[in-house]
Amino acid sequence: MTPARRRPPLPVVAVAAVTVAFFVLPLLGLVDRASWSTLGHDLTSPDARSALRLSLVCSLSATALSVAFGMPLAWILARVTFPGRALVRGLVLLPLVLPPVVGGVALLAAFSRRGLVGAHLYDWFGIQLTFTTAGAILAETFVALPFFVITVEAGLRSMDRRYEDVASTLGAGRLTVFRRVTLPLIVPSVIAGAVLSWARALGEFGATITFAGNIVGKTQTLPLAVYLALEGDPDLAIALSLVLLVVSLVVIVALRDRWLERS
């Protein structure tokens, strides 16, 4: 017989309730302050539409770059043993804990017109990344890529490698094994990593404003538009904040219910 479930101690429940309230109350405050009668007008204003469009372009581009460059790196970290692997993993995951503004300063040091790499890009090819849409995409990729790498690496480590061994024994090459066996098995991890990367890129602020600036129609994404609107148009700032809130909540619920749970 299954033992009866014991009731949790009342003090634990009280502390847990206070903790939940700590997260919920700011969100309720945001909803309460929203001007629902003008919400549609605020979200369809030229500044809002420009920020929404640019955010989609930059975040989706950053996600595509994260998938393209993160997949090989995740495979290397999961499957190849080499000296300094822990250090490489630490460097890749550093943006997860690095203050975004510090990330922006680091990007300036590397990719500005006087930066370590940016100086050569400008002198040789006339490419300037700072204060451009490409620069905003680069900043978002810098903070979003680790989410994809860590998620896919975990998927690769947890999968049953015997399927790959059987395919190799039957004569399949490495590329065929990855495409026909490995990739289908880690699809949930790939999807989860891509969604997390997109959500992180969509909400990026510090590295973007530091490296790419806050230029309307060029680098002003949703978080930057919220920051600017707080001074002159609070209703617009709250409306755009609600958009980001809804997107973040949907991502969290979807990942929890569809990909992260294990029966």
C-alpha positions as CSV (number, residue, x, y, z in Angstrom):
1,M,0.0,0.0,0.0
2,T,1.1,3.5,-0.8
3,P,1.7,5.5,2.4
4,A,-0.5,8.5,2.9
5,R,1.0,11.7,1.9
6,R,2.0,13.8,4.8
7,R,1.0,17.4,4.9
8,P,4.0,19.8,4.6
9,P,4.9,21.8,7.7
10,L,3.0,25.1,7.9
11,P,6.2,27.2,8.2
12,V,7.5,25.7,5.0
13,V,4.2,26.4,3.2
14,A,4.2,30.0,4.5
15,V,7.8,30.7,3.3
16,A,7.0,29.1,-0.1
17,A,3.9,31.3,-0.4
18,V,5.9,34.4,0.3
19,T,8.5,33.4,-2.3
20,V,5.9,32.9,-4.9
21,A,4.3,36.3,-4.0
22,F,7.8,37.9,-4.5
23,F,7.7,36.8,-8.1
24,V,4.0,37.3,-8.8
25,L,3.5,40.8,-7.3
26,P,5.7,42.6,-9.8
27,L,3.9,41.0,-12.6
28,L,0.5,41.9,-11.2
29,G,1.8,45.4,-10.8
30,L,2.7,45.5,-14.5
31,V,-0.7,44.2,-15.5
32,D,-2.4,46.7,-13.2
33,R,-0.5,49.6,-14.6
34,A,-1.2,48.7,-18.2
35,S,-3.5,51.0,-20.2
36,W,-5.7,48.4,-21.7
37,S,-7.9,50.9,-23.5
38,T,-4.9,52.1,-25.6
39,L,-3.0,48.9,-25.7
40,G,-3.8,48.2,-29.3
41,H,-2.8,51.7,-30.4
42,D,0.4,51.5,-28.4
43,L,1.5,48.2,-29.9
44,T,0.7,49.4,-33.5
45,S,2.5,52.7,-33.2
46,P,5.5,53.3,-35.6
47,D,8.1,53.0,-32.8
48,A,6.5,49.8,-31.4
49,R,6.2,48.2,-34.9
50,S,9.8,49.1,-35.7
51,A,11.1,47.6,-32.4
52,L,8.9,44.5,-32.8
53,R,10.2,43.9,-36.4
54,L,13.8,44.5,-35.5
55,S,13.5,42.2,-32.5
56,L,12.2,39.4,-34.6
57,V,14.9,39.9,-37.2
58,C,17.7,40.0,-34.7
59,S,16.5,37.3,-32.4
60,L,15.7,34.8,-35.2
61,S,19.1,35.5,-36.8
62,A,20.9,35.0,-33.5
63,T,19.0,31.7,-33.0
64,A,20.0,30.5,-36.5
65,L,23.6,31.4,-35.8
66,S,23.4,29.7,-32.4
67,V,22.1,26.5,-34.0
68,A,24.6,26.6,-36.8
69,F,27.7,27.1,-34.6
70,G,26.4,25.6,-31.4
71,M,25.6,22.1,-32.8
72,P,29.2,21.2,-33.7
73,L,30.5,22.7,-30.5
74,A,28.0,20.8,-28.4
75,W,28.9,17.6,-30.1
76,I,32.7,18.2,-29.5
77,L,32.1,18.9,-25.9
78,A,29.9,15.9,-25.4
79,R,31.8,13.3,-27.4
80,V,35.5,14.3,-27.7
81,T,38.0,14.2,-24.8
82,F,40.8,16.7,-25.1
83,P,43.1,18.6,-22.8
84,G,41.4,21.8,-21.6
85,R,37.8,20.7,-22.4
86,A,36.6,22.0,-19.0
87,L,38.2,25.3,-19.7
88,V,36.6,25.5,-23.2
89,R,33.2,24.6,-21.7
90,G,33.7,27.3,-19.0
91,L,34.5,30.0,-21.6
92,V,31.5,29.0,-23.7
93,L,29.2,29.2,-20.8
94,L,30.7,32.3,-19.3
95,P,28.0,34.7,-20.9
96,L,25.4,32.9,-18.7
97,V,26.9,34.5,-15.6
98,L,28.7,37.4,-17.1
99,P,26.9,40.8,-16.6
100,P,25.5,41.7,-20.0
101,V,27.1,45.1,-20.0
102,V,30.5,43.5,-19.4
103,G,29.8,41.3,-22.4
104,G,29.1,44.4,-24.4
105,V,32.4,46.0,-23.4
106,A,34.2,42.7,-24.3
107,L,32.5,42.8,-27.7
108,L,33.6,46.4,-28.2
109,A,37.2,45.4,-27.3
110,A,37.1,42.6,-29.9
111,F,34.8,43.8,-32.7
112,S,34.7,47.7,-32.7
113,R,36.6,49.6,-35.3
114,R,39.6,49.7,-33.0
115,G,39.1,46.3,-31.6
116,L,41.2,43.2,-31.8
117,V,39.3,41.8,-34.8
118,G,37.1,44.7,-35.7
119,A,40.0,46.9,-36.8
120,H,41.1,44.3,-39.4
121,L,37.5,43.8,-40.6
122,Y,37.2,47.6,-41.1
123,D,40.6,48.1,-42.7
124,W,40.4,45.1,-45.0
125,F,36.8,44.8,-45.9
126,G,35.2,48.0,-44.7
127,I,32.9,46.1,-42.3
128,Q,31.8,47.9,-39.2
129,L,29.7,46.0,-36.6
130,T,29.2,48.6,-33.9
131,F,25.9,50.6,-34.1
132,T,24.5,48.4,-36.8
133,T,21.8,45.7,-37.1
134,A,24.6,43.1,-37.6
135,G,26.1,44.3,-34.4
136,A,22.8,43.8,-32.5
137,I,22.6,40.3,-33.9
138,L,26.2,39.6,-32.8
139,A,25.5,40.8,-29.3
140,E,22.4,38.7,-29.1
141,T,24.2,35.6,-30.4
142,F,26.9,36.1,-27.8
143,V,24.4,35.8,-24.9
144,A,22.1,33.3,-26.6
145,L,24.6,30.7,-27.9
146,P,25.5,29.2,-24.5
147,F,21.9,28.2,-23.9
148,F,21.8,26.1,-27.1
149,V,25.2,24.6,-26.4
150,I,24.5,23.5,-22.8
151,T,21.1,22.1,-23.7
152,V,22.2,20.1,-26.7
153,E,25.3,18.8,-24.9
154,A,23.1,17.5,-22.2
155,G,20.9,15.8,-24.7
156,L,23.9,14.2,-26.4
157,R,25.3,13.0,-23.1
158,S,22.0,11.5,-21.9
159,M,21.1,9.6,-25.1
160,D,21.8,5.9,-25.5
161,R,24.9,5.6,-27.7
162,R,24.3,2.0,-28.5
163,Y,22.1,3.0,-31.4
164,E,25.0,4.9,-32.9
165,D,27.3,1.9,-32.3
166,V,24.9,-0.4,-34.1
167,A,24.6,2.0,-37.1
168,S,28.4,2.2,-37.3
169,T,28.7,-1.6,-37.1
170,L,26.3,-1.8,-40.1
171,G,28.6,0.4,-42.1
172,A,27.0,3.9,-41.8
173,G,29.5,6.8,-41.9
174,R,29.8,9.4,-39.2
175,L,27.6,11.9,-41.1
176,T,25.0,9.3,-41.8
177,V,24.9,8.2,-38.2
178,F,24.5,11.8,-37.0
179,R,21.8,12.6,-39.5
180,R,19.8,9.4,-39.3
181,V,20.4,8.3,-35.7
182,T,21.8,11.0,-33.4
183,L,19.8,14.0,-34.6
184,P,16.4,12.3,-34.4
185,L,17.1,11.2,-30.8
186,I,18.1,14.7,-29.6
187,V,15.5,16.6,-31.5
188,P,13.7,17.6,-28.2
189,S,17.0,19.0,-26.9
190,V,17.7,20.9,-30.1
191,I,14.2,22.4,-30.1
192,A,14.5,23.3,-26.4
193,G,17.9,24.9,-26.9
194,A,16.8,26.9,-30.0
195,V,13.7,28.2,-28.1
196,L,15.7,29.1,-25.1
197,S,18.3,30.9,-27.3
198,W,15.6,32.8,-29.1
199,A,13.9,33.9,-25.9
200,R,17.3,35.0,-24.4
201,A,18.1,36.9,-27.6
202,L,14.7,38.5,-27.7
203,G,15.2,39.8,-24.1
204,E,18.8,40.9,-24.5
205,F,19.5,44.5,-23.4
206,G,22.9,45.2,-21.8
207,A,25.3,43.8,-24.4
208,T,23.1,45.2,-27.2
209,I,22.9,48.8,-26.0
210,T,26.6,48.8,-25.1
211,F,27.9,47.3,-28.4
212,A,25.3,48.3,-30.9
213,G,23.7,51.4,-29.3
214,N,20.0,52.3,-29.2
215,I,19.2,53.5,-32.8
216,V,15.6,53.5,-33.9
217,G,15.0,51.2,-36.8
218,K,18.6,49.9,-36.7
219,T,19.5,48.5,-33.3
220,Q,16.5,49.5,-31.0
221,T,15.0,46.1,-30.1
222,L,12.0,45.7,-27.7
223,P,14.0,45.8,-24.5
224,L,15.8,49.0,-25.6
225,A,12.5,50.5,-26.7
226,V,11.0,49.8,-23.3
227,Y,14.0,51.5,-21.6
228,L,13.7,54.6,-23.9
229,A,9.9,54.8,-23.6
230,L,9.9,54.8,-19.8
231,E,10.9,58.4,-19.8
232,G,8.5,59.8,-22.3
233,D,5.7,57.2,-22.9
234,P,5.2,54.9,-19.9
235,D,2.0,53.4,-21.5
236,L,4.1,52.2,-24.5
237,A,6.8,50.9,-22.2
238,I,4.3,48.8,-20.2
239,A,2.6,47.6,-23.4
240,L,6.0,46.4,-24.8
241,S,6.9,44.9,-21.5
242,L,3.7,42.9,-21.5
243,V,4.6,41.5,-24.9
244,L,8.0,40.3,-23.5
245,L,6.3,38.9,-20.4
246,V,3.8,36.9,-22.4
247,V,6.5,35.5,-24.7
248,S,8.7,34.5,-21.8
249,L,5.8,32.8,-19.9
250,V,4.8,30.9,-23.0
251,V,8.4,29.7,-23.5
252,I,8.8,28.6,-19.9
253,V,5.5,26.7,-19.9
254,A,6.0,25.1,-23.3
255,L,9.5,23.9,-22.4
256,R,8.3,22.5,-19.0
257,D,5.3,20.7,-20.3
258,R,6.6,19.4,-23.7
259,W,10.3,18.9,-23.6
260,L,11.8,19.0,-20.1
261,E,9.5,16.7,-18.2
262,R,10.3,13.0,-18.0
263,S,7.6,10.5,-17.4
